[in-house]
């Protein structure tokens, strides 16, 4: 796999778990294959501006509108990677989670 194979999208709302989730993503067994991390933020409940500077991820912020969970699922239509995963701000993943998602997808590619 190469660097252009995986985009990770994280939807956040009121939970202050963004940095923890980013650290879990960066500690994945295939973290070198992650092209982009994109944060979709609904409303304006928490300030993550310091995290944007610290981790340099793309930040899409709907300041005064909560598009619910639907909006983050439009983003995979815009990325140029082979794989895209959408996580929520309450999703805490183990170190092989992304590797296993891709393995599972590859094993079932011929069935879709």
Secondary structure, 3 states (H helix, E strand, C coil): CCCCCEEEEEEECCCCCHHHHHHHHHCCCCHHHEEEEEEEEECCCCCCHHHHHHHCCEEEEECCCCCCCCHHHCHHHCCCCCEEEEEECCCCCCCCHHHHHHHHHHHCHHHC
